Structure formats: C-alpha cells, structure tokens
Amino acid sequence: MNRAPLSPVEQEVYHFLLDFLSEHTFQPSVREIAKELRIPSTKSVADLLGSLEKKGYVEREAGRSRGVGIVGFAGGTGTIPVPVMHADGARPELRSEDHLTLDRRLVAVDDTFLIRASHEDAPAHGVRIGDLIFVQPSTRAKDGDVVVVRTANAVVVRAMTRRGATLHLAAPGQGADLELGPGDDYVVLGVLAGLIRTIEDRGPKTEDLSHAPSSQ
C-alpha cells in the first residue's frame, strides 16, 4: 500500500520517532513528543499519531503510552553505517565525506563503501553519472567481473580482464577500451556490488494541451 505524503508537522513527529528509537531502542511517550516538538497539548500529539497511522507510517497499541511502532523500521538494530568516499582529482587517496546508515542486508561485506559515479556513465552495467556505487574492496576481482577503478582523473566502472601485467577494461558503451599497465596512474577500488540512484531531474513537464486546437 502506498503511503500518503506527510504535512510538515507530521514529518517532524515521524522523524523524531525514528531518531528517538535509534538512540533509545524504545519509543517516546506522548508527553515527551509534545515537549520536544513544542506541541501545545498531548491531544494534538495523539491526533498527529493517529494521522501517521492512517497514512501507513506507524502502528499503535491502544492504552499504551509508548505503544507506537514504526512500520518497516526496527531502530539501529540490523543497520550499518557505510562510508561515502570522495575522489579528489588533486590527491591520489580517497577521503570520507559522509556516512549512510543502511540495512545490513544490502551490504554484503562490512568494508563496503560508496562512491559517486563521475565523468563517465556505464549503462551496460546499469550505472549512470551521479549514482552512489557500492564498492567491495576486499572481494578479489576475477576476469569478467565489473570493477570500480580510480584513474588519474576519473572513477570508471568497467568489466576487467588481466593480461599479464596489463589490466584490460572493456568499454561499457561506445567508447574505447582502456589498457592500464605498471606505469599508469590507477587503482582498482573494488568490485561493483550495487548502486543507489536519486532521481533529481524528472525531465520536461507534460505539455499543457488545454488550449491546443481541435483535431476535428
């Protein structure tokens, strides 16, 4: 069932419930919600919780002060913070710029990190510019595996084949293959293990046809 969008005050309450549960492993009371968010009355909080329940975000147990359960969320248990790494073109090393807390079922190995695809997209492997890529650095890449490679000025995603001391990276689209050897500036960051994509540009708006001439 699709959840209905939240009003600003409903979103405040919902996010407070998420944060409180992660920190304390139990839910706040109605009075604690009212105090923290400066809501005038406990009745107003109860009404907001009722609205969150109707919209599919929480479940409530009647008669319990802390009887609010968040649908699909179990606090910090079962999650893992995953570093989001940044490749600075002026420096050879990666640096951590943030963390994302994710369900551990999405993270196959604990040393997994995320890095943003840049300079090149790899549609043949499902990767586009701007995606956050899951990289598994400790997984040994085999011939044919899709790897994430930091070259001198870009992070590329390509299928890899070893040819002696040379690394052959097949072009993911119409571009040229890469041949990287001992004298080249590159490092294999790890094996591609998935991605997170945020849709920011939804394309042109639907044309308004209300004033279009009749086809009759």
Backbone bond lengths (Angstrom), bond angles and torsions (degrees), N, CA, C in turn:
res aa  C-N    CA-C-N  psi(-1)  N-CA   C-N-CA  omega(-1)  CA-C   N-CA-C  phi
1 M - - - 1.466 - - 1.530 108.82 -
2 N 1.332 116.47 130.38 1.451 120.86 178.37 1.517 110.31 -70.76
3 R 1.318 116.50 137.68 1.454 120.77 178.63 1.517 109.86 -86.30
4 A 1.322 115.68 142.85 1.460 120.91 179.42 1.522 109.37 -76.84
5 P 1.335 118.04 149.90 1.470 120.37 178.18 1.523 111.48 -65.25
6 L 1.333 115.15 154.32 1.459 121.31 -177.26 1.522 111.52 -100.14
7 S 1.322 114.91 147.78 1.461 120.58 170.70 1.527 108.06 -73.81
8 P 1.334 119.12 164.52 1.469 120.43 179.90 1.523 113.79 -55.63
9 V 1.353 118.07 -42.21 1.465 119.86 -178.85 1.525 110.85 -72.22
10 E 1.332 117.52 -35.57 1.464 120.43 175.20 1.524 110.80 -63.28
11 Q 1.328 116.03 -40.11 1.465 120.31 178.24 1.527 110.93 -63.91
12 E 1.325 116.98 -39.43 1.462 121.13 176.68 1.523 111.10 -58.61
13 V 1.333 115.80 -47.05 1.463 120.36 -179.58 1.526 110.18 -64.25
14 Y 1.320 116.45 -45.27 1.467 120.94 -177.70 1.523 111.05 -61.59
15 H 1.326 117.81 -46.10 1.466 121.04 179.90 1.525 111.31 -66.26
16 F 1.328 116.83 -35.05 1.458 119.41 176.67 1.522 110.47 -64.57
17 L 1.330 117.04 -41.33 1.469 120.72 177.29 1.534 110.98 -60.69
18 L 1.331 116.82 -43.19 1.462 120.93 179.26 1.530 111.11 -61.31
19 D 1.330 115.92 -49.39 1.467 120.54 -177.00 1.524 111.67 -66.58
20 F 1.328 116.44 -40.24 1.461 120.49 -178.62 1.529 110.28 -65.01
21 L 1.324 116.12 -44.20 1.459 120.22 -179.41 1.522 111.38 -64.12
22 S 1.323 117.68 -39.80 1.464 120.94 179.32 1.520 111.20 -62.66
23 E 1.329 116.44 -36.38 1.460 120.79 -175.85 1.524 112.76 -83.71
24 H 1.344 117.22 -37.11 1.460 119.97 -170.73 1.526 114.59 -110.34
25 T 1.315 117.83 -12.58 1.475 124.99 -176.75 1.524 113.12 67.04
26 F 1.332 118.54 6.38 1.468 121.51 171.22 1.519 106.91 -141.88
27 Q 1.337 116.05 163.83 1.453 120.82 -174.29 1.530 111.59 -87.18
28 P 1.332 116.79 153.56 1.463 120.04 176.43 1.522 111.11 -71.80
29 S 1.317 115.49 158.16 1.461 120.63 173.93 1.521 108.85 -79.14
30 V 1.319 115.61 167.07 1.464 120.69 177.27 1.525 110.38 -58.99
31 R 1.318 117.30 -40.54 1.475 121.11 179.55 1.532 111.30 -65.49
32 E 1.311 117.05 -39.32 1.468 120.19 179.13 1.524 110.99 -65.39
33 I 1.330 116.72 -37.89 1.469 120.21 176.96 1.527 109.89 -64.11
34 A 1.319 115.70 -46.17 1.468 120.25 -179.37 1.531 111.02 -60.17
35 K 1.332 116.34 -42.48 1.467 120.30 -177.74 1.521 111.00 -68.41
36 E 1.326 117.08 -46.56 1.465 121.21 -176.26 1.524 112.10 -64.71
37 L 1.330 117.01 -41.16 1.468 121.07 -175.27 1.522 112.84 -98.69
38 R 1.340 115.84 4.98 1.469 122.03 176.88 1.528 111.74 56.89
39 I 1.329 114.14 45.21 1.467 120.72 176.08 1.526 107.17 -90.69
40 P 1.340 118.69 129.32 1.473 122.27 -168.72 1.519 115.71 -57.24
41 S 1.325 118.63 -34.58 1.464 119.31 -174.06 1.516 111.42 -141.33
42 T 1.335 115.05 155.17 1.458 119.63 177.32 1.529 111.10 -68.84
43 K 1.337 116.77 -26.05 1.472 119.88 176.67 1.527 110.34 -64.43
44 S 1.337 116.11 -40.40 1.468 119.66 177.88 1.524 110.65 -62.16
45 V 1.345 116.77 -40.00 1.464 120.38 177.45 1.525 109.94 -63.71
46 A 1.341 116.33 -44.10 1.462 120.06 179.56 1.527 111.03 -60.38
47 D 1.322 115.99 -39.24 1.470 119.89 178.76 1.527 110.91 -65.98
48 L 1.344 116.19 -38.83 1.465 120.09 178.75 1.532 110.96 -66.97
49 L 1.316 116.70 -40.18 1.457 119.83 176.81 1.526 111.23 -65.00
50 G 1.339 115.53 -36.76 1.462 119.54 176.14 1.514 111.46 -62.79
51 S 1.349 116.03 -38.74 1.455 120.49 178.57 1.531 111.11 -67.77
52 L 1.344 116.45 -41.04 1.461 120.09 177.28 1.527 111.04 -62.38
53 E 1.329 115.77 -35.47 1.467 119.78 178.37 1.529 110.93 -67.88
54 K 1.331 116.53 -44.57 1.468 120.23 179.76 1.529 111.44 -62.89
55 K 1.333 116.20 -33.31 1.470 120.43 -177.84 1.530 112.62 -84.83
56 G 1.342 116.37 -2.90 1.457 119.34 172.66 1.510 116.44 92.64
57 Y 1.358 118.45 15.25 1.458 120.91 -177.08 1.527 113.32 -95.74
58 V 1.327 116.98 -29.32 1.462 120.24 -179.03 1.518 109.75 -135.86
59 E 1.342 114.42 164.70 1.462 122.72 171.96 1.521 106.96 -125.58
60 R 1.324 116.66 143.54 1.470 119.45 -177.03 1.523 111.05 -124.83
61 E 1.331 113.60 147.95 1.463 121.26 173.52 1.518 107.78 -106.65
62 A 1.324 116.04 120.92 1.462 120.57 -176.98 1.522 111.20 -61.69
63 G 1.346 115.55 139.25 1.452 121.33 174.01 1.514 115.15 83.61
64 R 1.334 118.18 1.53 1.458 120.63 179.40 1.517 110.16 -112.52
65 S 1.341 116.59 130.15 1.462 121.02 -178.81 1.520 111.60 -62.84
66 R 1.335 116.52 -37.03 1.464 120.69 -178.96 1.529 111.06 -110.48
67 G 1.323 115.81 26.83 1.453 119.75 -174.84 1.511 113.99 -85.46
68 V 1.331 116.60 50.39 1.464 121.38 178.03 1.520 108.50 -116.10
69 G 1.295 116.79 124.88 1.463 121.45 175.31 1.512 109.87 -114.55
70 I 1.328 116.74 137.89 1.462 120.74 179.95 1.526 108.62 -89.47
71 V 1.309 116.46 124.11 1.461 121.63 -177.30 1.534 109.44 -63.37
72 G 1.342 115.75 124.68 1.460 120.78 175.68 1.510 115.33 75.98
73 F 1.341 118.12 12.83 1.457 120.41 -176.48 1.519 109.40 -134.43
74 A 1.341 115.55 133.94 1.458 119.38 -179.19 1.526 111.47 -126.38
75 G 1.316 116.57 33.68 1.458 120.83 179.01 1.507 111.50 71.75
76 G 1.335 115.79 -152.38 1.452 120.65 -177.66 1.518 113.42 -75.42
77 T 1.319 117.89 -15.58 1.459 120.67 -178.78 1.524 110.23 -63.78
78 G 1.319 116.22 132.25 1.459 120.38 177.40 1.506 114.47 82.77
79 T 1.343 117.82 8.73 1.460 120.65 178.21 1.528 109.55 -112.85
80 I 1.332 115.15 168.81 1.458 120.74 179.27 1.523 108.91 -147.61
81 P 1.338 118.30 136.05 1.473 119.43 174.93 1.524 110.05 -79.05
82 V 1.316 116.52 126.89 1.464 121.88 -177.74 1.528 108.68 -111.97
83 P 1.337 118.69 122.71 1.467 119.81 -179.81 1.524 111.94 -65.29
84 V 1.316 115.20 141.61 1.457 121.71 171.75 1.527 106.26 -104.23
85 M 1.327 116.56 111.40 1.455 121.70 -174.71 1.526 110.86 -94.07
86 H 1.319 114.15 153.62 1.464 121.18 -179.08 1.516 108.35 -126.00
87 A 1.320 116.38 133.07 1.460 121.64 177.08 1.519 108.64 -99.22
88 D 1.325 116.11 108.54 1.458 122.20 178.72 1.524 108.37 -87.24
89 G 1.330 116.48 120.85 1.463 119.96 -177.03 1.507 113.69 -59.86
90 A 1.341 117.77 -22.48 1.465 121.07 -177.59 1.530 112.43 -86.31
91 R 1.354 117.36 -11.14 1.457 119.99 -176.59 1.525 109.66 -132.00
92 P 1.326 118.12 145.20 1.469 119.80 -175.78 1.521 113.78 -74.27
93 E 1.341 117.81 -26.60 1.457 119.57 -174.21 1.526 111.60 -89.55
94 L 1.326 115.08 158.92 1.453 121.13 173.11 1.521 108.84 -86.19
95 R 1.307 116.86 155.61 1.459 119.99 174.16 1.528 108.66 -136.11
96 S 1.336 114.91 148.45 1.454 120.74 -178.97 1.520 110.06 -82.16
97 E 1.323 117.01 129.43 1.456 120.77 179.57 1.522 112.45 -110.27
98 D 1.338 117.18 -13.13 1.464 119.53 -177.23 1.529 108.31 -174.57
99 H 1.319 116.21 177.36 1.459 122.44 171.92 1.527 108.63 -133.28
100 L 1.310 116.20 147.28 1.458 122.32 169.71 1.521 108.21 -116.50
101 T 1.325 116.93 129.82 1.460 120.83 176.37 1.521 108.28 -88.12
102 L 1.326 115.78 118.30 1.458 121.07 -174.32 1.519 110.65 -125.64
103 D 1.310 115.12 156.66 1.459 121.52 172.39 1.531 108.45 -59.80
104 R 1.328 116.65 130.80 1.459 119.85 -176.77 1.527 112.80 -63.55
105 R 1.326 117.09 -19.46 1.467 119.19 177.40 1.522 111.73 -67.75
106 L 1.344 117.39 -17.14 1.463 121.29 177.79 1.520 112.39 -89.02
107 V 1.334 116.82 -8.95 1.468 121.49 -172.83 1.521 108.16 -119.38
108 A 1.323 116.37 107.09 1.471 120.38 -172.61 1.523 112.59 -71.58
109 V 1.330 118.09 -37.43 1.469 121.69 179.87 1.522 108.56 -129.69
110 D 1.343 115.62 148.40 1.456 120.63 -171.40 1.520 113.70 -68.21
111 D 1.343 118.72 -23.30 1.464 119.31 -178.66 1.530 112.79 -90.40
112 T 1.323 116.59 10.24 1.463 120.67 176.32 1.526 110.61 -57.59
113 F 1.338 116.11 140.73 1.453 120.18 171.99 1.517 109.27 -133.23
114 L 1.316 115.72 169.07 1.462 122.62 179.31 1.521 109.30 -113.12
115 I 1.325 116.64 143.24 1.458 121.41 173.34 1.519 107.81 -143.94
116 R 1.330 115.98 146.98 1.465 119.47 -175.22 1.528 111.04 -85.74
117 A 1.324 115.67 133.22 1.461 120.54 176.44 1.521 109.38 -66.94
118 S 1.334 116.17 133.33 1.467 119.46 -177.03 1.525 110.26 -144.89
119 H 1.310 115.78 153.86 1.470 123.93 173.76 1.528 114.21 71.29
120 E 1.313 116.97 -25.13 1.446 119.11 -176.06 1.520 108.91 -149.43
121 D 1.310 117.68 139.18 1.465 118.43 170.87 1.524 108.67 -103.57
122 A 1.306 115.80 160.01 1.459 121.19 -179.11 1.521 108.95 -131.30
123 P 1.331 117.01 70.68 1.468 119.33 -174.71 1.524 113.63 -60.08
124 A 1.318 117.48 -28.44 1.460 119.61 179.29 1.518 111.70 -64.89
125 H 1.327 116.23 -22.59 1.461 121.07 178.85 1.517 111.84 -109.10
126 G 1.329 117.37 11.29 1.458 121.24 177.05 1.513 114.53 80.24
127 V 1.340 118.28 10.47 1.459 122.28 -176.03 1.513 110.48 -105.15
128 R 1.341 115.57 136.35 1.457 121.80 176.12 1.523 109.90 -125.19
129 I 1.318 115.82 158.77 1.462 120.22 177.52 1.529 109.12 -57.02
130 G 1.342 115.98 133.71 1.457 121.18 179.28 1.515 114.21 97.17
131 D 1.342 118.08 -14.86 1.466 120.35 177.97 1.525 110.35 -66.69
132 L 1.330 116.66 147.45 1.453 121.80 168.92 1.532 107.24 -89.68
133 I 1.328 116.58 118.50 1.458 121.86 -173.43 1.528 110.01 -98.94
134 F 1.328 117.33 132.71 1.460 122.12 170.82 1.530 108.71 -77.22
135 V 1.327 116.37 124.49 1.461 121.25 179.10 1.525 108.92 -120.22
136 Q 1.345 115.88 130.71 1.461 121.40 176.78 1.529 108.77 -107.41
137 P 1.349 117.58 97.64 1.468 120.20 -174.55 1.519 114.44 -71.51
138 S 1.331 118.10 -26.15 1.464 120.30 -175.83 1.527 113.25 -90.73
139 T 1.328 117.16 -4.67 1.462 120.65 178.76 1.521 109.34 -84.54
140 R 1.313 117.10 120.17 1.460 120.56 -177.79 1.523 109.62 -70.99
141 A 1.328 115.31 124.72 1.463 120.56 -177.53 1.522 110.36 -78.68
142 K 1.319 115.61 135.29 1.452 122.21 175.66 1.519 109.12 -105.52
143 D 1.315 116.41 160.29 1.458 120.16 177.20 1.524 109.71 -54.88
144 G 1.318 115.29 130.45 1.454 121.14 -178.84 1.506 113.50 97.38
145 D 1.352 118.19 -16.61 1.467 120.81 177.33 1.530 110.07 -69.24
146 V 1.326 115.57 149.88 1.466 120.72 175.17 1.517 107.42 -88.78
147 V 1.329 116.11 122.55 1.459 121.24 -176.46 1.521 110.24 -118.36
148 V 1.327 114.27 160.29 1.458 122.24 175.91 1.523 106.63 -107.60
149 V 1.332 116.27 121.42 1.463 121.87 -173.49 1.518 109.43 -122.78
150 R 1.326 115.26 131.66 1.458 120.19 172.69 1.520 107.45 -95.27
151 T 1.344 116.62 113.99 1.450 121.47 174.74 1.529 107.95 -94.41
152 A 1.314 116.90 -169.54 1.460 120.45 -175.64 1.514 112.74 -57.91
153 N 1.324 117.90 -35.29 1.474 119.32 -174.73 1.519 113.91 -138.84
154 A 1.325 118.29 18.30 1.465 119.02 -177.64 1.526 110.24 -158.85
155 V 1.321 114.44 161.44 1.463 122.14 169.31 1.525 106.43 -109.72
156 V 1.335 116.96 119.86 1.453 120.98 -175.82 1.526 110.04 -117.67
157 V 1.325 115.14 153.50 1.465 122.33 -179.57 1.524 107.10 -122.28
158 R 1.338 116.45 113.17 1.463 119.48 -174.28 1.530 111.69 -149.82
159 A 1.321 114.69 156.14 1.466 120.30 173.13 1.524 108.78 -74.92
160 M 1.338 116.40 136.17 1.458 121.89 -170.92 1.523 111.94 -111.09
161 T 1.340 115.06 142.01 1.461 121.82 169.90 1.522 107.76 -138.11
162 R 1.327 117.11 132.81 1.465 120.94 177.03 1.518 109.41 -88.38
163 R 1.336 114.89 133.11 1.461 121.79 176.72 1.518 107.69 -128.42
164 G 1.329 115.41 82.67 1.452 120.43 -174.17 1.518 109.87 66.35
165 A 1.339 116.47 -123.92 1.463 121.25 179.39 1.519 111.87 -86.34
166 T 1.312 117.91 0.48 1.462 122.58 -176.97 1.529 110.39 -103.96
167 L 1.308 114.33 142.11 1.463 120.87 176.43 1.520 107.65 -105.21
168 H 1.328 116.08 119.94 1.467 121.00 178.20 1.520 108.53 -98.39
169 L 1.337 116.67 122.16 1.459 122.64 179.58 1.519 108.58 -114.86
170 A 1.332 115.71 111.59 1.459 120.87 -176.36 1.518 110.70 -71.60
171 A 1.314 116.22 137.91 1.460 121.03 178.04 1.518 109.70 -62.38
172 P 1.342 117.83 133.38 1.466 119.93 -178.17 1.518 113.42 -79.67
173 G 1.328 116.69 -12.43 1.463 120.24 -178.78 1.511 109.89 -138.43
174 Q 1.331 114.99 -123.75 1.454 120.46 -177.78 1.528 112.79 -94.09
175 G 1.343 117.83 -1.20 1.455 120.51 -175.82 1.517 112.96 -77.12
176 A 1.334 115.61 -176.40 1.454 121.86 -178.50 1.525 110.35 -87.69
177 D 1.340 115.79 148.37 1.454 120.34 174.16 1.523 109.50 -65.68
178 L 1.345 115.62 157.81 1.462 121.32 176.23 1.514 109.51 -110.51
179 E 1.329 115.89 137.36 1.456 122.67 172.82 1.522 107.17 -118.46
180 L 1.329 117.08 115.98 1.455 121.78 -176.50 1.520 109.53 -117.45
181 G 1.325 115.30 128.63 1.456 120.69 -178.09 1.512 112.76 -122.64
182 P 1.347 117.36 -173.41 1.465 121.94 -176.58 1.529 114.42 -56.79
183 G 1.320 118.87 -28.84 1.455 120.42 -178.15 1.514 114.65 -87.92
184 D 1.321 117.46 -1.45 1.469 121.17 -176.90 1.523 111.62 -91.13
185 D 1.326 114.85 152.75 1.466 122.09 179.50 1.525 108.73 -90.63
186 Y 1.333 115.88 98.23 1.463 118.94 179.65 1.519 109.35 -159.78
187 V 1.335 115.84 162.35 1.463 121.81 172.07 1.520 108.04 -148.90
188 V 1.330 116.40 134.86 1.459 121.03 175.10 1.528 107.16 -80.19
189 L 1.329 116.93 113.39 1.462 121.52 -176.69 1.523 111.99 -75.72
190 G 1.328 116.52 -31.78 1.451 119.57 -179.84 1.515 111.44 155.06
191 V 1.309 115.07 -174.04 1.470 122.33 -178.59 1.522 109.56 -88.33
192 L 1.330 115.54 138.17 1.466 121.55 175.08 1.524 109.48 -66.26
193 A 1.361 116.64 127.71 1.468 120.13 -176.44 1.521 113.26 -125.00
194 G 1.321 117.90 3.56 1.461 120.55 -179.23 1.510 109.95 148.09
195 L 1.329 115.96 -175.28 1.456 119.27 179.77 1.521 110.47 -158.32
196 I 1.321 113.90 160.93 1.465 122.72 172.41 1.514 106.96 -120.84
197 R 1.313 116.23 129.22 1.467 120.23 -178.91 1.521 110.15 -122.41
198 T 1.339 115.79 130.04 1.450 121.98 174.56 1.518 108.33 -107.72
199 I 1.314 117.23 123.56 1.458 121.40 -179.42 1.518 108.21 -85.58
200 E 1.332 116.89 108.98 1.459 120.88 -179.36 1.520 111.50 -101.63
201 D 1.333 116.68 -42.12 1.464 120.92 -178.53 1.516 108.15 -102.44
202 R 1.287 116.50 109.94 1.464 121.01 -177.66 1.523 112.24 -91.38
203 G 1.352 116.17 10.02 1.447 119.78 176.16 1.523 112.26 84.05
204 P 1.323 116.76 -178.81 1.465 119.99 -177.45 1.515 112.21 -65.24
205 K 1.297 115.78 146.72 1.453 120.28 177.90 1.519 110.31 -68.02
206 T 1.311 115.40 153.17 1.460 120.21 178.81 1.518 109.52 -61.83
207 E 1.316 115.47 132.92 1.461 120.28 -177.76 1.529 110.60 -63.76
208 D 1.318 116.37 135.67 1.454 122.02 177.82 1.516 108.72 -77.00
209 L 1.342 117.27 111.84 1.456 122.45 -176.91 1.532 112.31 -101.10
210 S 1.352 115.86 11.84 1.462 118.71 -174.71 1.528 112.10 -66.84
211 H 1.360 115.69 -24.99 1.452 118.32 -179.15 1.526 111.92 -111.75
212 A 1.329 117.00 15.81 1.455 120.18 -179.96 1.524 109.57 -71.18
213 P 1.351 116.95 146.21 1.460 119.07 179.13 1.523 111.92 -66.02
214 S 1.294 115.73 148.88 1.462 120.89 -179.38 1.504 109.57 -67.56
215 S 1.349 116.15 145.50 1.457 121.20 178.83 1.514 111.44 -84.36
216 Q 1.334 116.84 -3.19 1.462 119.06 -178.65 1.509 110.91 -76.19
